[in-house]
Every structure is written in structure tokens, then in C-alpha cells.
Amino acid sequence: MDHMHALPLPETFDRKAVALFAQTLIDHRGKDAVLDAASVSRIGVPAVELLVAARKQWLADGRSLQVRNPSAAFLATLDDFGASLDLLQAEAPA
């Protein structure tokens, strides 16, 4: 199994951070990845959209994408948007 890549999410995950983090995701495409959401203090709609799109891509690639250590702010924002962590995670086929 490939090494699991840990990628910390930006503390302020706004539109500007999305543009930068999208490149990080592109650079790690095709590999299992863990997104560390521990330090997220603010997350916007574009960031959630990016993470949903990343999940779809990782599923299509047959790779695992996990969100770990979600901060209270991260979880509260997902809840405000009517979303859950399950919407952002992908399991690689066994």
C-alpha cells in the first residue's frame, strides 16, 4: 500500500486558500491522502466544494481520502451547510 500523505488544511480556508490548496491536491492525486482539519478556524463554501470535488476524484481514482482531527469550527460549518464528514471522505476499494 502506498504511503498515506498527511495534508494540513489551512486555518482560514477561504477562497484565496482554496486556490492554493487545490494545487496541493493536484500534486497528491493518485495517492491515498489524509486531510488534517485540526487547525481550521474558518471554512467557506468554496473550500467545502473543493473537498467534495476532491472526494469524487479520489473515488474515481480508486484511492482513499480521509479527513482527520476536524476542529469544532470545521464540523460546525459543515453542519451549517447541511453536510457531514462522510460527504468529504473516500475509501479505496479493498
C-alpha positions as CSV (number, residue, x, y, z in Angstrom):
1,M,0.0,0.0,0.0
2,D,1.2,3.5,-0.8
3,H,2.3,5.8,2.0
4,M,-0.6,7.9,3.3
5,H,0.1,11.6,2.7
6,A,-1.0,14.0,5.6
7,L,-2.0,17.4,4.3
8,P,-2.9,20.1,6.8
9,L,-5.9,22.2,5.8
10,P,-5.4,26.0,6.0
11,E,-6.5,27.7,9.3
12,T,-8.6,30.2,7.3
13,F,-9.9,28.1,4.4
14,D,-11.4,30.9,2.3
15,R,-11.5,31.5,-1.5
16,K,-7.8,32.6,-1.6
17,A,-6.7,29.5,0.4
18,V,-8.8,27.3,-1.9
19,A,-6.8,28.3,-4.9
20,L,-3.5,27.4,-3.2
21,F,-4.8,24.2,-1.7
22,A,-6.3,23.0,-5.0
23,Q,-2.7,22.8,-6.3
24,T,-1.7,20.7,-3.2
25,L,-4.4,18.3,-4.0
26,I,-3.4,18.1,-7.7
27,D,0.1,17.4,-6.6
28,H,-1.1,14.4,-4.4
29,R,-3.6,13.0,-6.9
30,G,-3.3,9.3,-7.4
31,K,-2.1,8.7,-3.8
32,D,-4.0,7.9,-0.6
33,A,-4.3,11.1,1.4
34,V,-5.3,12.3,4.9
35,L,-6.6,15.9,5.3
36,D,-5.8,17.2,8.7
37,A,-8.5,19.7,9.7
38,A,-7.4,20.3,13.3
39,S,-6.3,23.9,12.8
40,V,-9.3,25.0,10.7
41,S,-10.9,28.0,12.3
42,R,-12.9,29.2,9.4
43,I,-14.1,27.4,6.2
44,G,-16.2,28.8,3.4
45,V,-18.4,27.3,0.7
46,P,-15.6,27.2,-1.9
47,A,-13.5,25.1,0.4
48,V,-16.3,22.6,1.0
49,E,-16.9,22.5,-2.7
50,L,-13.2,21.8,-3.3
51,L,-13.2,19.0,-0.7
52,V,-16.4,17.4,-2.2
53,A,-14.8,17.5,-5.7
54,A,-11.6,16.0,-4.3
55,R,-13.6,13.2,-2.8
56,K,-15.2,12.5,-6.2
57,Q,-11.8,12.5,-7.9
58,W,-10.2,10.2,-5.3
59,L,-13.1,7.8,-5.6
60,A,-12.8,7.8,-9.4
61,D,-9.0,7.1,-9.0
62,G,-9.7,4.2,-6.5
63,R,-7.8,6.0,-3.8
64,S,-8.5,6.8,-0.1
65,L,-9.1,10.4,1.1
66,Q,-9.8,10.9,4.8
67,V,-10.4,14.0,6.9
68,R,-8.9,13.6,10.3
69,N,-8.9,15.7,13.5
70,P,-11.8,18.0,12.4
71,S,-11.9,21.2,14.5
72,A,-15.1,22.3,16.1
73,A,-15.3,25.2,13.7
74,F,-14.8,22.7,10.7
75,L,-17.6,20.5,12.0
76,A,-20.0,23.4,12.8
77,T,-19.6,24.8,9.4
78,L,-20.3,21.5,7.7
79,D,-23.4,21.2,9.8
80,D,-24.4,24.8,8.9
81,F,-24.2,23.8,5.2
82,G,-26.2,20.6,5.8
83,A,-23.1,18.4,5.1
84,S,-21.2,15.8,7.1
85,L,-17.7,14.3,7.1
86,D,-19.0,11.4,5.1
87,L,-19.5,13.7,2.2
88,L,-15.8,14.5,2.1
89,Q,-14.2,11.1,2.6
90,A,-13.4,8.3,0.1
91,E,-12.4,4.7,0.8
92,A,-10.1,2.9,-1.6
93,P,-11.5,-0.4,-2.7
94,A,-10.2,-3.4,-0.8
